Amino acid sequence: RRNRTPLTDDFARQFGFALVATEEYTNDVAFEIERFAAYLMTQSNVIAAVEEGGESIESVRRWLVSELHPWFAHDSEQFEFGGPIWFLQREG
């Protein structure tokens, strides 16, 4: 599971940095269904399932493509990605 705890100035200073600014970003990316499934297969939870032997990479790919169909009314769909950008400056 990803750590969604915001970066604080106090935490950054423990490593010799100062948090000087933050902002949010969004980025729209167009995917075809096979390309989006391939992207999702790079996620750590998918990799762990395959490496632990619970699933084959091909069965994961087939399942993803099957489950993604409701989100693909067209050959390509836009997906919005986003998150924080933390601007750090080395102290000293």
PyMOL Python script that loads the backbone (N, CA, C, O; Angstrom):
from pymol import cmd

cmd.read_pdbstr("""\
ATOM      1  N   ARG A   1       0.840  -1.175   0.000  1.00  0.00           N
ATOM      2  CA  ARG A   1       0.000   0.000   0.000  1.00  0.00           C
ATOM      3  C   ARG A   1       0.887   1.240   0.000  1.00  0.00           C
ATOM      4  O   ARG A   1       1.900   1.298   0.697  1.00  0.00           O
ATOM      5  N   ARG A   2       0.493   2.213  -0.782  1.00  0.00           N
ATOM      6  CA  ARG A   2       1.276   3.443  -0.886  1.00  0.00           C
ATOM      7  C   ARG A   2       1.067   4.333   0.321  1.00  0.00           C
ATOM      8  O   ARG A   2      -0.019   4.386   0.898  1.00  0.00           O
ATOM      9  N   ASN A   3       2.119   5.024   0.687  1.00  0.00           N
ATOM     10  CA  ASN A   3       2.070   5.979   1.780  1.00  0.00           C
ATOM     11  C   ASN A   3       1.605   7.319   1.218  1.00  0.00           C
ATOM     12  O   ASN A   3       2.318   7.947   0.436  1.00  0.00           O
ATOM     13  N   ARG A   4       0.426   7.753   1.610  1.00  0.00           N
ATOM     14  CA  ARG A   4      -0.141   9.011   1.110  1.00  0.00           C
ATOM     15  C   ARG A   4       0.072  10.161   2.110  1.00  0.00           C
ATOM     16  O   ARG A   4      -0.550  11.216   1.984  1.00  0.00           O
ATOM     17  N   THR A   5       0.948   9.954   3.099  1.00  0.00           N
ATOM     18  CA  THR A   5       1.202  10.992   4.082  1.00  0.00           C
ATOM     19  C   THR A   5       1.899  12.169   3.402  1.00  0.00           C
ATOM     20  O   THR A   5       2.917  11.979   2.736  1.00  0.00           O
ATOM     21  N   PRO A   6       1.368  13.380   3.558  1.00  0.00           N
ATOM     22  CA  PRO A   6       2.019  14.537   2.933  1.00  0.00           C
ATOM     23  C   PRO A   6       3.421  14.759   3.505  1.00  0.00           C
ATOM     24  O   PRO A   6       3.674  14.511   4.684  1.00  0.00           O
ATOM     25  N   LEU A   7       4.315  15.226   2.651  1.00  0.00           N
ATOM     26  CA  LEU A   7       5.667  15.559   3.080  1.00  0.00           C
ATOM     27  C   LEU A   7       5.611  16.852   3.881  1.00  0.00           C
ATOM     28  O   LEU A   7       5.014  17.833   3.435  1.00  0.00           O
ATOM     29  N   THR A   8       6.218  16.862   5.042  1.00  0.00           N
ATOM     30  CA  THR A   8       6.260  18.067   5.868  1.00  0.00           C
ATOM     31  C   THR A   8       7.667  18.649   5.875  1.00  0.00           C
ATOM     32  O   THR A   8       8.645  17.961   5.580  1.00  0.00           O
ATOM     33  N   ASP A   9       7.747  19.933   6.219  1.00  0.00           N
ATOM     34  CA  ASP A   9       9.050  20.581   6.312  1.00  0.00           C
ATOM     35  C   ASP A   9       9.895  19.928   7.399  1.00  0.00           C
ATOM     36  O   ASP A   9      11.096  19.733   7.210  1.00  0.00           O
ATOM     37  N   ASP A  10       9.289  19.588   8.531  1.00  0.00           N
ATOM     38  CA  ASP A  10      10.036  18.931   9.617  1.00  0.00           C
ATOM     39  C   ASP A  10      10.651  17.610   9.145  1.00  0.00           C
ATOM     40  O   ASP A  10      11.800  17.310   9.469  1.00  0.00           O
ATOM     41  N   PHE A  11       9.899  16.832   8.390  1.00  0.00           N
ATOM     42  CA  PHE A  11      10.421  15.560   7.898  1.00  0.00           C
ATOM     43  C   PHE A  11      11.552  15.802   6.898  1.00  0.00           C
ATOM     44  O   PHE A  11      12.587  15.139   6.967  1.00  0.00           O
ATOM     45  N   ALA A  12      11.365  16.739   5.975  1.00  0.00           N
ATOM     46  CA  ALA A  12      12.393  17.029   4.973  1.00  0.00           C
ATOM     47  C   ALA A  12      13.687  17.490   5.639  1.00  0.00           C
ATOM     48  O   ALA A  12      14.774  17.127   5.192  1.00  0.00           O
ATOM     49  N   ARG A  13      13.583  18.280   6.695  1.00  0.00           N
ATOM     50  CA  ARG A  13      14.771  18.802   7.381  1.00  0.00           C
ATOM     51  C   ARG A  13      15.583  17.682   8.046  1.00  0.00           C
ATOM     52  O   ARG A  13      16.789  17.832   8.242  1.00  0.00           O
ATOM     53  N   GLN A  14      14.947  16.586   8.386  1.00  0.00           N
ATOM     54  CA  GLN A  14      15.687  15.455   8.960  1.00  0.00           C
ATOM     55  C   GLN A  14      16.714  14.909   7.967  1.00  0.00           C
ATOM     56  O   GLN A  14      17.664  14.235   8.365  1.00  0.00           O
ATOM     57  N   PHE A  15      16.527  15.195   6.685  1.00  0.00           N
ATOM     58  CA  PHE A  15      17.403  14.686   5.630  1.00  0.00           C
ATOM     59  C   PHE A  15      18.193  15.795   4.937  1.00  0.00           C
ATOM     60  O   PHE A  15      18.774  15.586   3.872  1.00  0.00           O
ATOM     61  N   GLY A  16      18.204  16.979   5.557  1.00  0.00           N
ATOM     62  CA  GLY A  16      18.999  18.078   5.029  1.00  0.00           C
ATOM     63  C   GLY A  16      18.329  18.901   3.944  1.00  0.00           C
ATOM     64  O   GLY A  16      19.006  19.568   3.162  1.00  0.00           O
ATOM     65  N   PHE A  17      16.997  18.860   3.890  1.00  0.00           N
ATOM     66  CA  PHE A  17      16.263  19.633   2.892  1.00  0.00           C
ATOM     67  C   PHE A  17      15.232  20.521   3.575  1.00  0.00           C
ATOM     68  O   PHE A  17      14.806  20.250   4.698  1.00  0.00           O
ATOM     69  N   ALA A  18      14.842  21.576   2.888  1.00  0.00           N
ATOM     70  CA  ALA A  18      13.729  22.420   3.325  1.00  0.00           C
ATOM     71  C   ALA A  18      12.624  22.296   2.271  1.00  0.00           C
ATOM     72  O   ALA A  18      12.889  22.303   1.069  1.00  0.00           O
ATOM     73  N   LEU A  19      11.411  22.186   2.738  1.00  0.00           N
ATOM     74  CA  LEU A  19      10.252  22.163   1.842  1.00  0.00           C
ATOM     75  C   LEU A  19       9.913  23.614   1.525  1.00  0.00           C
ATOM     76  O   LEU A  19       9.452  24.348   2.399  1.00  0.00           O
ATOM     77  N   VAL A  20      10.138  24.031   0.282  1.00  0.00           N
ATOM     78  CA  VAL A  20       9.971  25.445  -0.061  1.00  0.00           C
ATOM     79  C   VAL A  20       8.634  25.744  -0.737  1.00  0.00           C
ATOM     80  O   VAL A  20       8.185  26.891  -0.720  1.00  0.00           O
ATOM     81  N   ALA A  21       7.993  24.749  -1.327  1.00  0.00           N
ATOM     82  CA  ALA A  21       6.692  24.978  -1.970  1.00  0.00           C
ATOM     83  C   ALA A  21       6.048  23.635  -2.279  1.00  0.00           C
ATOM     84  O   ALA A  21       6.720  22.607  -2.360  1.00  0.00           O
ATOM     85  N   THR A  22       4.735  23.668  -2.448  1.00  0.00           N
ATOM     86  CA  THR A  22       3.991  22.492  -2.884  1.00  0.00           C
ATOM     87  C   THR A  22       2.953  22.936  -3.907  1.00  0.00           C
ATOM     88  O   THR A  22       2.499  24.080  -3.896  1.00  0.00           O
ATOM     89  N   GLU A  23       2.596  22.034  -4.770  1.00  0.00           N
ATOM     90  CA  GLU A  23       1.477  22.273  -5.680  1.00  0.00           C
ATOM     91  C   GLU A  23       0.930  20.929  -6.135  1.00  0.00           C
ATOM     92  O   GLU A  23       1.593  19.900  -6.007  1.00  0.00           O
ATOM     93  N   GLU A  24      -0.266  20.948  -6.660  1.00  0.00           N
ATOM     94  CA  GLU A  24      -0.910  19.748  -7.186  1.00  0.00           C
ATOM     95  C   GLU A  24      -0.811  19.761  -8.703  1.00  0.00           C
ATOM     96  O   GLU A  24      -0.818  20.824  -9.324  1.00  0.00           O
ATOM     97  N   TYR A  25      -0.721  18.596  -9.287  1.00  0.00           N
ATOM     98  CA  TYR A  25      -0.712  18.504 -10.739  1.00  0.00           C
ATOM     99  C   TYR A  25      -1.753  17.503 -11.194  1.00  0.00           C
ATOM    100  O   TYR A  25      -2.130  16.597 -10.451  1.00  0.00           O
ATOM    101  N   THR A  26      -2.210  17.674 -12.418  1.00  0.00           N
ATOM    102  CA  THR A  26      -3.014  16.664 -13.094  1.00  0.00           C
ATOM    103  C   THR A  26      -2.455  16.505 -14.498  1.00  0.00           C
ATOM    104  O   THR A  26      -1.921  17.445 -15.086  1.00  0.00           O
ATOM    105  N   ASN A  27      -2.587  15.319 -15.008  1.00  0.00           N
ATOM    106  CA  ASN A  27      -2.064  15.001 -16.335  1.00  0.00           C
ATOM    107  C   ASN A  27      -3.020  14.005 -16.980  1.00  0.00           C
ATOM    108  O   ASN A  27      -3.217  12.904 -16.466  1.00  0.00           O
ATOM    109  N   ASP A  28      -3.611  14.392 -18.104  1.00  0.00           N
ATOM    110  CA  ASP A  28      -4.497  13.492 -18.844  1.00  0.00           C
ATOM    111  C   ASP A  28      -3.669  12.666 -19.819  1.00  0.00           C
ATOM    112  O   ASP A  28      -2.862  13.206 -20.576  1.00  0.00           O
ATOM    113  N   VAL A  29      -3.875  11.355 -19.794  1.00  0.00           N
ATOM    114  CA  VAL A  29      -3.133  10.447 -20.659  1.00  0.00           C
ATOM    115  C   VAL A  29      -4.138   9.576 -21.406  1.00  0.00           C
ATOM    116  O   VAL A  29      -5.047   8.999 -20.809  1.00  0.00           O
ATOM    117  N   ALA A  30      -3.958   9.493 -22.723  1.00  0.00           N
ATOM    118  CA  ALA A  30      -4.819   8.638 -23.556  1.00  0.00           C
ATOM    119  C   ALA A  30      -4.224   7.235 -23.605  1.00  0.00           C
ATOM    120  O   ALA A  30      -3.022   7.064 -23.806  1.00  0.00           O
ATOM    121  N   PHE A  31      -5.080   6.241 -23.420  1.00  0.00           N
ATOM    122  CA  PHE A  31      -4.673   4.843 -23.470  1.00  0.00           C
ATOM    123  C   PHE A  31      -5.627   4.050 -24.344  1.00  0.00           C
ATOM    124  O   PHE A  31      -6.835   4.289 -24.332  1.00  0.00           O
ATOM    125  N   GLU A  32      -5.084   3.104 -25.103  1.00  0.00           N
ATOM    126  CA  GLU A  32      -5.889   2.042 -25.676  1.00  0.00           C
ATOM    127  C   GLU A  32      -5.979   0.970 -24.590  1.00  0.00           C
ATOM    128  O   GLU A  32      -5.147   0.943 -23.684  1.00  0.00           O
ATOM    129  N   ILE A  33      -6.971   0.092 -24.670  1.00  0.00           N
ATOM    130  CA  ILE A  33      -7.213  -0.860 -23.589  1.00  0.00           C
ATOM    131  C   ILE A  33      -6.000  -1.762 -23.311  1.00  0.00           C
ATOM    132  O   ILE A  33      -5.665  -2.000 -22.151  1.00  0.00           O
ATOM    133  N   GLU A  34      -5.351  -2.257 -24.349  1.00  0.00           N
ATOM    134  CA  GLU A  34      -4.187  -3.132 -24.139  1.00  0.00           C
ATOM    135  C   GLU A  34      -3.032  -2.374 -23.497  1.00  0.00           C
ATOM    136  O   GLU A  34      -2.330  -2.914 -22.642  1.00  0.00           O
ATOM    137  N   ARG A  35      -2.837  -1.133 -23.902  1.00  0.00           N
ATOM    138  CA  ARG A  35      -1.756  -0.324 -23.330  1.00  0.00           C
ATOM    139  C   ARG A  35      -2.051   0.005 -21.865  1.00  0.00           C
ATOM    140  O   ARG A  35      -1.143   0.000 -21.033  1.00  0.00           O
ATOM    141  N   PHE A  36      -3.319   0.290 -21.549  1.00  0.00           N
ATOM    142  CA  PHE A  36      -3.663   0.582 -20.159  1.00  0.00           C
ATOM    143  C   PHE A  36      -3.485  -0.659 -19.289  1.00  0.00           C
ATOM    144  O   PHE A  36      -3.000  -0.561 -18.162  1.00  0.00           O
ATOM    145  N   ALA A  37      -3.870  -1.817 -19.802  1.00  0.00           N
ATOM    146  CA  ALA A  37      -3.651  -3.062 -19.056  1.00  0.00           C
ATOM    147  C   ALA A  37      -2.157  -3.281 -18.827  1.00  0.00           C
ATOM    148  O   ALA A  37      -1.750  -3.683 -17.738  1.00  0.00           O
ATOM    149  N   ALA A  38      -1.343  -3.020 -19.843  1.00  0.00           N
ATOM    150  CA  ALA A  38       0.110  -3.171 -19.696  1.00  0.00           C
ATOM    151  C   ALA A  38       0.649  -2.216 -18.639  1.00  0.00           C
ATOM    152  O   ALA A  38       1.518  -2.586 -17.850  1.00  0.00           O
ATOM    153  N   TYR A  39       0.137  -0.990 -18.622  1.00  0.00           N
ATOM    154  CA  TYR A  39       0.542  -0.026 -17.589  1.00  0.00           C
ATOM    155  C   TYR A  39       0.170  -0.546 -16.202  1.00  0.00           C
ATOM    156  O   TYR A  39       0.996  -0.516 -15.289  1.00  0.00           O
ATOM    157  N   LEU A  40      -1.046  -1.014 -16.038  1.00  0.00           N
ATOM    158  CA  LEU A  40      -1.479  -1.513 -14.731  1.00  0.00           C
ATOM    159  C   LEU A  40      -0.661  -2.717 -14.283  1.00  0.00           C
ATOM    160  O   LEU A  40      -0.508  -2.951 -13.084  1.00  0.00           O
ATOM    161  N   MET A  41      -0.141  -3.473 -15.226  1.00  0.00           N
ATOM    162  CA  MET A  41       0.664  -4.650 -14.874  1.00  0.00           C
ATOM    163  C   MET A  41       2.024  -4.268 -14.296  1.00  0.00           C
ATOM    164  O   MET A  41       2.737  -5.130 -13.781  1.00  0.00           O
ATOM    165  N   THR A  42       2.396  -2.987 -14.373  1.00  0.00           N
ATOM    166  CA  THR A  42       3.652  -2.533 -13.771  1.00  0.00           C
ATOM    167  C   THR A  42       3.480  -2.182 -12.295  1.00  0.00           C
ATOM    168  O   THR A  42       4.460  -1.874 -11.616  1.00  0.00           O
ATOM    169  N   GLN A  43       2.257  -2.225 -11.795  1.00  0.00           N
ATOM    170  CA  GLN A  43       1.993  -1.876 -10.398  1.00  0.00           C
ATOM    171  C   GLN A  43       2.537  -2.955  -9.467  1.00  0.00           C
ATOM    172  O   GLN A  43       2.511  -4.141  -9.794  1.00  0.00           O
ATOM    173  N   SER A  44       3.025  -2.535  -8.320  1.00  0.00           N
ATOM    174  CA  SER A  44       3.710  -3.451  -7.404  1.00  0.00           C
ATOM    175  C   SER A  44       2.815  -4.596  -6.926  1.00  0.00           C
ATOM    176  O   SER A  44       3.304  -5.706  -6.719  1.00  0.00           O
ATOM    177  N   ASN A  45       1.519  -4.350  -6.746  1.00  0.00           N
ATOM    178  CA  ASN A  45       0.651  -5.439  -6.280  1.00  0.00           C
ATOM    179  C   ASN A  45       0.486  -6.522  -7.344  1.00  0.00           C
ATOM    180  O   ASN A  45       0.365  -7.700  -7.009  1.00  0.00           O
ATOM    181  N   VAL A  46       0.479  -6.141  -8.615  1.00  0.00           N
ATOM    182  CA  VAL A  46       0.394  -7.129  -9.691  1.00  0.00           C
ATOM    183  C   VAL A  46       1.695  -7.915  -9.782  1.00  0.00           C
ATOM    184  O   VAL A  46       1.684  -9.141  -9.889  1.00  0.00           O
ATOM    185  N   ILE A  47       2.802  -7.206  -9.739  1.00  0.00           N
ATOM    186  CA  ILE A  47       4.110  -7.856  -9.797  1.00  0.00           C
ATOM    187  C   ILE A  47       4.261  -8.851  -8.650  1.00  0.00           C
ATOM    188  O   ILE A  47       4.748  -9.964  -8.850  1.00  0.00           O
ATOM    189  N   ALA A  48       3.844  -8.451  -7.451  1.00  0.00           N
ATOM    190  CA  ALA A  48       3.945  -9.346  -6.285  1.00  0.00           C
ATOM    191  C   ALA A  48       3.096 -10.597  -6.483  1.00  0.00           C
ATOM    192  O   ALA A  48       3.547 -11.697  -6.162  1.00  0.00           O
ATOM    193  N   ALA A  49       1.883 -10.457  -7.000  1.00  0.00           N
ATOM    194  CA  ALA A  49       1.012 -11.623  -7.216  1.00  0.00           C
ATOM    195  C   ALA A  49       1.637 -12.602  -8.198  1.00  0.00           C
ATOM    196  O   ALA A  49       1.551 -13.815  -8.010  1.00  0.00           O
ATOM    197  N   VAL A  50       2.266 -12.079  -9.245  1.00  0.00           N
ATOM    198  CA  VAL A  50       2.891 -12.947 -10.245  1.00  0.00           C
ATOM    199  C   VAL A  50       4.148 -13.594  -9.659  1.00  0.00           C
ATOM    200  O   VAL A  50       4.361 -14.795  -9.827  1.00  0.00           O
ATOM    201  N   GLU A  51       4.974 -12.810  -8.977  1.00  0.00           N
ATOM    202  CA  GLU A  51       6.214 -13.344  -8.414  1.00  0.00           C
ATOM    203  C   GLU A  51       5.964 -14.380  -7.325  1.00  0.00           C
ATOM    204  O   GLU A  51       6.763 -15.300  -7.150  1.00  0.00           O
ATOM    205  N   GLU A  52       4.866 -14.239  -6.597  1.00  0.00           N
ATOM    206  CA  GLU A  52       4.536 -15.203  -5.542  1.00  0.00           C
ATOM    207  C   GLU A  52       3.914 -16.468  -6.122  1.00  0.00           C
ATOM    208  O   GLU A  52       3.640 -17.418  -5.388  1.00  0.00           O
ATOM    209  N   GLY A  53       3.692 -16.483  -7.420  1.00  0.00           N
ATOM    210  CA  GLY A  53       3.171 -17.673  -8.085  1.00  0.00           C
ATOM    211  C   GLY A  53       1.670 -17.827  -8.032  1.00  0.00           C
ATOM    212  O   GLY A  53       1.140 -18.856  -8.451  1.00  0.00           O
ATOM    213  N   GLY A  54       0.973 -16.825  -7.525  1.00  0.00           N
ATOM    214  CA  GLY A  54      -0.477 -16.920  -7.446  1.00  0.00           C
ATOM    215  C   GLY A  54      -1.166 -16.745  -8.777  1.00  0.00           C
ATOM    216  O   GLY A  54      -2.261 -17.266  -8.990  1.00  0.00           O
ATOM    217  N   GLU A  55      -0.530 -16.013  -9.676  1.00  0.00           N
ATOM    218  CA  GLU A  55      -1.125 -15.726 -10.983  1.00  0.00           C
ATOM    219  C   GLU A  55      -0.030 -15.746 -12.041  1.00  0.00           C
ATOM    220  O   GLU A  55       1.129 -15.443 -11.758  1.00  0.00           O
ATOM    221  N   SER A  56      -0.408 -16.105 -13.256  1.00  0.00           N
ATOM    222  CA  SER A  56       0.533 -15.981 -14.373  1.00  0.00           C
ATOM    223  C   SER A  56       0.359 -14.581 -14.956  1.00  0.00           C
ATOM    224  O   SER A  56      -0.706 -13.975 -14.834  1.00  0.00           O
ATOM    225  N   ILE A  57       1.398 -14.083 -15.580  1.00  0.00           N
ATOM    226  CA  ILE A  57       1.323 -12.761 -16.176  1.00  0.00           C
ATOM    227  C   ILE A  57       0.255 -12.703 -17.262  1.00  0.00           C
ATOM    228  O   ILE A  57      -0.418 -11.684 -17.414  1.00  0.00           O
ATOM    229  N   GLU A  58       0.096 -13.768 -18.004  1.00  0.00           N
ATOM    230  CA  GLU A  58      -0.915 -13.794 -19.068  1.00  0.00           C
ATOM    231  C   GLU A  58      -2.328 -13.812 -18.490  1.00  0.00           C
ATOM    232  O   GLU A  58      -3.220 -13.163 -19.035  1.00  0.00           O
ATOM    233  N   SER A  59      -2.549 -14.546 -17.392  1.00  0.00           N
ATOM    234  CA  SER A  59      -3.889 -14.557 -16.795  1.00  0.00           C
ATOM    235  C   SER A  59      -4.233 -13.184 -16.219  1.00  0.00           C
ATOM    236  O   SER A  59      -5.388 -12.764 -16.280  1.00  0.00           O
ATOM    237  N   VAL A  60      -3.255 -12.489 -15.666  1.00  0.00           N
ATOM    238  CA  VAL A  60      -3.484 -11.133 -15.159  1.00  0.00           C
ATOM    239  C   VAL A  60      -3.840 -10.198 -16.315  1.00  0.00           C
ATOM    240  O   VAL A  60      -4.774  -9.403 -16.205  1.00  0.00           O
ATOM    241  N   ARG A  61      -3.099 -10.291 -17.420  1.00  0.00           N
ATOM    242  CA  ARG A  61      -3.374  -9.446 -18.573  1.00  0.00           C
ATOM    243  C   ARG A  61      -4.783  -9.689 -19.112  1.00  0.00           C
ATOM    244  O   ARG A  61      -5.511  -8.736 -19.393  1.00  0.00           O
ATOM    245  N   ARG A  62      -5.170 -10.947 -19.256  1.00  0.00           N
ATOM    246  CA  ARG A  62      -6.520 -11.274 -19.757  1.00  0.00           C
ATOM    247  C   ARG A  62      -7.593 -10.734 -18.813  1.00  0.00           C
ATOM    248  O   ARG A  62      -8.586 -10.160 -19.261  1.00  0.00           O
ATOM    249  N   TRP A  63      -7.395 -10.916 -17.516  1.00  0.00           N
ATOM    250  CA  TRP A  63      -8.373 -10.438 -16.537  1.00  0.00           C
ATOM    251  C   TRP A  63      -8.493  -8.922 -16.592  1.00  0.00           C
ATOM    252  O   TRP A  63      -9.601  -8.386 -16.573  1.00  0.00           O
ATOM    253  N   LEU A  64      -7.363  -8.229 -16.660  1.00  0.00           N
ATOM    254  CA  LEU A  64      -7.406  -6.766 -16.720  1.00  0.00           C
ATOM    255  C   LEU A  64      -8.155  -6.281 -17.954  1.00  0.00           C
ATOM    256  O   LEU A  64      -9.022  -5.413 -17.852  1.00  0.00           O
ATOM    257  N   VAL A  65      -7.829  -6.831 -19.113  1.00  0.00           N
ATOM    258  CA  VAL A  65      -8.501  -6.409 -20.343  1.00  0.00           C
ATOM    259  C   VAL A  65     -10.003  -6.646 -20.227  1.00  0.00           C
ATOM    260  O   VAL A  65     -10.798  -5.796 -20.628  1.00  0.00           O
ATOM    261  N   SER A  66     -10.387  -7.778 -19.690  1.00  0.00           N
ATOM    262  CA  SER A  66     -11.805  -8.095 -19.518  1.00  0.00           C
ATOM    263  C   SER A  66     -12.488  -7.096 -18.579  1.00  0.00           C
ATOM    264  O   SER A  66     -13.580  -6.611 -18.875  1.00  0.00           O
ATOM    265  N   GLU A  67     -11.853  -6.795 -17.462  1.00  0.00           N
ATOM    266  CA  GLU A  67     -12.448  -5.900 -16.462  1.00  0.00           C
ATOM    267  C   GLU A  67     -12.431  -4.436 -16.894  1.00  0.00           C
ATOM    268  O   GLU A  67     -13.241  -3.645 -16.410  1.00  0.00           O
ATOM    269  N   LEU A  68     -11.527  -4.064 -17.790  1.00  0.00           N
ATOM    270  CA  LEU A  68     -11.432  -2.675 -18.236  1.00  0.00           C
ATOM    271  C   LEU A  68     -12.450  -2.304 -19.302  1.00  0.00           C
ATOM    272  O   LEU A  68     -12.691  -1.118 -19.524  1.00  0.00           O
ATOM    273  N   HIS A  69     -13.053  -3.276 -19.964  1.00  0.00           N
ATOM    274  CA  HIS A  69     -13.979  -2.984 -21.062  1.00  0.00           C
ATOM    275  C   HIS A  69     -15.056  -1.962 -20.712  1.00  0.00           C
ATOM    276  O   HIS A  69     -15.355  -1.130 -21.569  1.00  0.00           O
ATOM    277  N   PRO A  70     -15.661  -1.955 -19.533  1.00  0.00           N
ATOM    278  CA  PRO A  70     -16.692  -0.941 -19.251  1.00  0.00           C
ATOM    279  C   PRO A  70     -16.187   0.505 -19.326  1.00  0.00           C
ATOM    280  O   PRO A  70     -16.990   1.419 -19.517  1.00  0.00           O
ATOM    281  N   TRP A  71     -14.886   0.731 -19.181  1.00  0.00           N
ATOM    282  CA  TRP A  71     -14.330   2.079 -19.208  1.00  0.00           C
ATOM    283  C   TRP A  71     -13.847   2.479 -20.602  1.00  0.00           C
ATOM    284  O   TRP A  71     -13.320   3.577 -20.783  1.00  0.00           O
ATOM    285  N   PHE A  72     -14.021   1.609 -21.569  1.00  0.00           N
ATOM    286  CA  PHE A  72     -13.546   1.887 -22.926  1.00  0.00           C
ATOM    287  C   PHE A  72     -14.707   1.839 -23.916  1.00  0.00           C
ATOM    288  O   PHE A  72     -14.967   0.813 -24.545  1.00  0.00           O
ATOM    289  N   ALA A  73     -15.396   2.968 -24.040  1.00  0.00           N
ATOM    290  CA  ALA A  73     -16.468   3.081 -25.023  1.00  0.00           C
ATOM    291  C   ALA A  73     -15.893   3.317 -26.415  1.00  0.00           C
ATOM    292  O   ALA A  73     -16.567   3.083 -27.419  1.00  0.00           O
ATOM    293  N   HIS A  74     -14.641   3.782 -26.473  1.00  0.00           N
ATOM    294  CA  HIS A  74     -13.964   4.073 -27.735  1.00  0.00           C
ATOM    295  C   HIS A  74     -12.637   3.308 -27.769  1.00  0.00           C
ATOM    296  O   HIS A  74     -12.248   2.670 -26.791  1.00  0.00           O
ATOM    297  N   ASP A  75     -11.959   3.385 -28.906  1.00  0.00           N
ATOM    298  CA  ASP A  75     -10.663   2.707 -29.029  1.00  0.00           C
ATOM    299  C   ASP A  75      -9.641   3.237 -28.034  1.00  0.00           C
ATOM    300  O   ASP A  75      -8.762   2.501 -27.585  1.00  0.00           O
ATOM    301  N   SER A  76      -9.758   4.517 -27.693  1.00  0.00           N
ATOM    302  CA  SER A  76      -8.828   5.157 -26.769  1.00  0.00           C
ATOM    303  C   SER A  76      -9.635   6.000 -25.784  1.00  0.00           C
ATOM    304  O   SER A  76     -10.619   6.636 -26.163  1.00  0.00           O
ATOM    305  N   GLU A  77      -9.220   6.001 -24.541  1.00  0.00           N
ATOM    306  CA  GLU A  77      -9.892   6.803 -23.513  1.00  0.00           C
ATOM    307  C   GLU A  77      -8.851   7.614 -22.744  1.00  0.00           C
ATOM    308  O   GLU A  77      -7.685   7.230 -22.650  1.00  0.00           O
ATOM    309  N   GLN A  78      -9.297   8.739 -22.200  1.00  0.00           N
ATOM    310  CA  GLN A  78      -8.440   9.609 -21.400  1.00  0.00           C
ATOM    311  C   GLN A  78      -8.562   9.247 -19.924  1.00  0.00           C
ATOM    312  O   GLN A  78      -9.662   9.029 -19.418  1.00  0.00           O
ATOM    313  N   PHE A  79      -7.432   9.187 -19.245  1.00  0.00           N
ATOM    314  CA  PHE A  79      -7.404   8.961 -17.808  1.00  0.00           C
ATOM    315  C   PHE A  79      -6.616  10.076 -17.159  1.00  0.00           C
ATOM    316  O   PHE A  79      -5.571  10.489 -17.663  1.00  0.00           O
ATOM    317  N   GLU A  80      -7.127  10.566 -16.027  1.00  0.00           N
ATOM    318  CA  GLU A  80      -6.466  11.664 -15.337  1.00  0.00           C
ATOM    319  C   GLU A  80      -5.602  11.116 -14.213  1.00  0.00           C
ATOM    320  O   GLU A  80      -6.073  10.363 -13.360  1.00  0.00           O
ATOM    321  N   PHE A  81      -4.352  11.497 -14.225  1.00  0.00           N
ATOM    322  CA  PHE A  81      -3.415  11.181 -13.159  1.00  0.00           C
ATOM    323  C   PHE A  81      -3.106  12.476 -12.433  1.00  0.00           C
ATOM    324  O   PHE A  81      -3.191  13.554 -13.021  1.00  0.00           O
ATOM    325  N   GLY A  82      -2.756  12.381 -11.186  1.00  0.00           N
ATOM    326  CA  GLY A  82      -2.422  13.593 -10.458  1.00  0.00           C
ATOM    327  C   GLY A  82      -1.832  13.292  -9.098  1.00  0.00           C
ATOM    328  O   GLY A  82      -1.768  12.145  -8.657  1.00  0.00           O
ATOM    329  N   GLY A  83      -1.412  14.342  -8.460  1.00  0.00           N
ATOM    330  CA  GLY A  83      -0.841  14.202  -7.133  1.00  0.00           C
ATOM    331  C   GLY A  83      -0.061  15.440  -6.744  1.00  0.00           C
ATOM    332  O   GLY A  83      -0.105  16.463  -7.427  1.00  0.00           O
ATOM    333  N   PRO A  84       0.646  15.332  -5.644  1.00  0.00           N
ATOM    334  CA  PRO A  84       1.402  16.492  -5.172  1.00  0.00           C
ATOM    335  C   PRO A  84       2.788  16.574  -5.812  1.00  0.00           C
ATOM    336  O   PRO A  84       3.377  15.565  -6.198  1.00  0.00           O
ATOM    337  N   ILE A  85       3.285  17.798  -5.910  1.00  0.00           N
ATOM    338  CA  ILE A  85       4.684  18.053  -6.234  1.00  0.00           C
ATOM    339  C   ILE A  85       5.264  18.791  -5.030  1.00  0.00           C
ATOM    340  O   ILE A  85       4.735  19.819  -4.607  1.00  0.00           O
ATOM    341  N   TRP A  86       6.333  18.268  -4.494  1.00  0.00           N
ATOM    342  CA  TRP A  86       6.997  18.895  -3.353  1.00  0.00           C
ATOM    343  C   TRP A  86       8.333  19.449  -3.823  1.00  0.00           C
ATOM    344  O   TRP A  86       9.168  18.702  -4.333  1.00  0.00           O
ATOM    345  N   PHE A  87       8.543  20.735  -3.659  1.00  0.00           N
ATOM    346  CA  PHE A  87       9.777  21.391  -4.058  1.00  0.00           C
ATOM    347  C   PHE A  87      10.700  21.478  -2.844  1.00  0.00           C
ATOM    348  O   PHE A  87      10.371  22.110  -1.840  1.00  0.00           O
ATOM    349  N   LEU A  88      11.847  20.840  -2.953  1.00  0.00           N
ATOM    350  CA  LEU A  88      12.802  20.776  -1.846  1.00  0.00           C
ATOM    351  C   LEU A  88      14.062  21.533  -2.211  1.00  0.00           C
ATOM    352  O   LEU A  88      14.447  21.601  -3.378  1.00  0.00           O
ATOM    353  N   GLN A  89      14.695  22.098  -1.203  1.00  0.00           N
ATOM    354  CA  GLN A  89      15.978  22.773  -1.393  1.00  0.00           C
ATOM    355  C   GLN A  89      16.948  22.242  -0.343  1.00  0.00           C
ATOM    356  O   GLN A  89      16.617  22.155   0.839  1.00  0.00           O
ATOM    357  N   ARG A  90      18.145  21.889  -0.790  1.00  0.00           N
ATOM    358  CA  ARG A  90      19.161  21.393   0.144  1.00  0.00           C
ATOM    359  C   ARG A  90      19.543  22.524   1.089  1.00  0.00           C
ATOM    360  O   ARG A  90      19.791  23.651   0.661  1.00  0.00           O
ATOM    361  N   GLU A  91      19.587  22.210   2.366  1.00  0.00           N
ATOM    362  CA  GLU A  91      19.970  23.198   3.359  1.00  0.00           C
ATOM    363  C   GLU A  91      21.478  23.327   3.422  1.00  0.00           C
ATOM    364  O   GLU A  91      22.218  22.396   3.105  1.00  0.00           O
ATOM    365  N   GLY A  92      21.916  24.516   3.842  1.00  0.00           N
ATOM    366  CA  GLY A  92      23.345  24.723   4.099  1.00  0.00           C
ATOM    367  C   GLY A  92      24.058  25.072   2.905  1.00  0.00           C
ATOM    368  O   GLY A  92      25.271  25.280   2.947  1.00  0.00           O
TER     369      GLY A  92
END
""", "prot")
cmd.dss("prot")
cmd.show_as("cartoon", "prot")
cmd.util.cbc("prot")
cmd.orient("prot")
